[in-house]
């Protein structure tokens, strides 16, 4: 049996400013740094050792992972960075304020861009597009580790992690739209040798 921990990065500066972030590199806020450290403390309470960690190539996820590993005293474990785990690309909306976009395009249109499964914003990705790169990467690179009994930590983003959760739990596209992945809150899965999920726990921070 292997342990998989998923953590969405701590609050970023553009989370705070209510902007579409996507693939833009934005640092953690002071609160985001504290969220990452608290996530590390929550994971520390499990008394497990990680064999490897995976993250996107975006600084908010990388820094969250570094802070967690520092708390755990596991800064020497192998870390793999790949853009397959990046946040959903928001295209022409990146950097723009969400409330201002509601005024410009209408609340329903912005909701469709943000919360539909297969409607992409201009020049960007839908959740379906994000899943199309995240899930194959998880299946080919991360799942074999888990099946071999390795404990794995993933630091990534709201939509890339929603895609992985959808895959792990067999959620429908309607169910995944209602799924919220809060910043800095670790999700623990126990994974059997056949890749199936045996248990799930949202850790208290």
C-alpha positions in Angstrom: 0.0 0.0 0.0 1.3 3.5 -0.9 0.4 6.9 0.2 -0.3 9.8 -2.2 -0.6 13.3 -1.0 -2.0 16.1 -3.2 -1.6 19.7 -2.2 -2.7 22.8 -4.0 -0.2 25.6 -3.7 -0.7 28.2 -1.0 -2.4 31.5 -1.7 -0.7 33.4 -4.5 -0.6 37.2 -5.1 -3.1 36.9 -7.9 -5.4 34.7 -5.8 -5.4 37.6 -3.4 -6.0 40.1 -6.1 -8.8 37.9 -7.7 -7.0 37.6 -11.0 -6.9 34.8 -13.5 -3.4 33.3 -13.1 -3.0 30.3 -15.3 0.6 29.8 -16.5 1.8 33.2 -15.3 4.5 32.9 -12.6 3.2 34.6 -9.5 4.7 34.3 -6.0 3.0 33.2 -2.8 1.7 35.8 -0.4 2.7 35.7 3.2 -0.6 33.9 3.9 0.3 31.4 1.2 3.7 30.7 2.8 2.0 30.0 6.1 -0.6 27.8 4.4 2.3 25.7 2.9 4.0 25.4 6.2 0.8 24.4 7.9 0.3 21.8 5.2 3.7 20.4 6.0 2.9 20.2 9.7 -0.4 18.4 8.9 1.5 15.9 6.7 4.2 15.5 9.4 1.6 14.2 11.7 1.1 11.1 9.4 4.7 9.9 10.2 5.4 8.7 6.7 8.5 9.2 4.5 8.2 10.2 0.8 10.1 8.5 -1.9 9.6 11.3 -4.5 7.7 14.5 -5.1 6.2 16.0 -8.3 5.3 19.6 -9.0 4.5 21.9 -11.9 7.1 24.3 -13.3 5.3 27.3 -11.8 6.9 29.0 -8.9 3.9 29.0 -6.5 3.7 25.2 -6.6 7.5 24.8 -6.5 7.8 27.1 -3.5 4.9 25.4 -1.7 6.7 22.0 -2.2 10.0 23.4 -0.9 8.3 24.7 2.2 6.5 21.5 2.9 9.7 19.4 2.4 11.6 21.8 4.7 9.0 21.2 7.5 9.2 17.5 6.9 13.0 17.5 6.8 12.9 15.7 3.4 14.6 18.3 1.2 16.8 15.7 -0.3 14.2 13.5 -1.9 13.9 13.4 -5.8 11.7 16.2 -7.1 10.3 16.1 -10.7 9.0 19.3 -12.3 6.8 19.0 -15.3 4.4 21.5 -17.1 1.9 18.6 -17.5 1.0 19.5 -13.9 0.6 23.2 -14.6 -2.6 25.0 -13.8 -5.2 25.3 -16.5 -4.1 27.9 -19.1 -6.6 30.8 -19.0 -5.4 32.3 -22.4 -6.4 35.9 -22.9 -7.9 36.1 -19.4 -4.6 35.7 -17.7 -3.7 38.6 -15.4 -7.2 40.1 -15.7 -9.5 40.7 -12.7 -12.4 38.2 -12.5 -15.0 40.8 -11.3 -14.0 43.2 -14.1 -14.4 40.4 -16.7 -17.9 39.7 -15.3 -18.8 43.3 -16.0 -17.3 43.2 -19.5 -18.5 39.8 -20.7 -21.4 39.0 -18.3 -21.4 36.8 -15.2 -22.8 33.8 -17.1 -20.1 33.8 -19.7 -17.3 34.1 -17.2 -18.9 31.3 -15.1 -19.0 29.2 -18.3 -15.2 29.8 -18.9 -14.4 29.1 -15.3 -16.7 26.2 -14.4 -17.8 24.4 -17.5 -16.0 21.1 -18.4 -15.3 21.6 -22.1 -15.6 25.4 -22.8 -12.3 27.1 -23.0 -11.7 30.9 -22.6 -10.2 32.7 -25.6 -6.8 31.3 -26.4 -6.9 29.0 -23.3 -7.7 25.6 -22.0 -10.9 24.0 -20.7 -10.9 21.6 -17.8 -11.2 18.8 -20.4 -8.0 20.1 -22.1 -6.2 20.3 -18.7 -7.2 16.7 -17.9 -6.0 15.6 -21.4 -2.4 16.4 -20.4 -2.5 15.9 -16.6 -4.1 12.4 -16.5 -1.8 10.7 -19.0 1.2 12.1 -17.2 -0.2 10.8 -13.9 -0.8 7.4 -15.4 2.5 7.1 -17.1 4.9 8.7 -14.6 3.3 8.8 -11.1 1.0 5.8 -10.9 3.8 3.3 -11.5 5.6 4.7 -8.5 2.5 4.2 -6.4 1.8 0.7 -7.7 5.3 -0.2 -6.6 4.6 1.0 -3.1 6.4 4.4 -3.2 4.9 7.3 -1.2 4.4 10.3 -3.4 3.8 14.0 -2.8 2.3 16.2 -5.5 2.3 20.0 -5.3 0.2 21.5 -8.1 -2.9 23.6 -8.8 -6.7 23.7 -8.5 -7.5 22.4 -11.9 -4.6 20.0 -12.5 -5.4 18.4 -9.1 -9.1 18.3 -9.9 -8.2 16.3 -13.0 -6.2 13.9 -10.9 -9.0 13.5 -8.3 -11.5 13.0 -11.1 -9.4 10.1 -12.4 -8.7 8.6 -9.0 -12.3 8.7 -7.8 -14.0 8.0 -11.2 -15.9 11.3 -11.1 -18.2 12.3 -13.9 -17.6 15.6 -15.7 -20.7 16.9 -13.8 -19.3 15.8 -10.4 -15.9 17.3 -11.0 -17.4 20.7 -11.7 -18.6 20.8 -8.1 -15.2 19.7 -6.7 -13.3 22.4 -4.8 -9.6 22.0 -4.0 -8.7 24.7 -1.4 -5.2 26.1 -1.2 -2.8 24.5 1.2 -5.1 21.6 2.3 -3.4 18.2 1.9 -5.5 15.3 0.5 -4.3 11.9 1.4 -5.0 8.7 -0.6 -4.0 5.1 0.2 -3.3 3.4 -3.1 -3.2 -0.4 -3.6 -0.8 -2.3 -5.8 -3.4 -2.4 -8.6 -3.7 1.4 -8.6 -7.1 1.5 -6.9 -8.0 3.9 -4.1 -8.5 2.3 -0.7 -9.1 5.4 1.4 -9.2 9.1 1.2 -8.7 11.7 3.9 -8.6 15.5 3.8 -6.1 16.5 6.5 -6.9 19.2 9.0 -4.5 22.1 9.0 
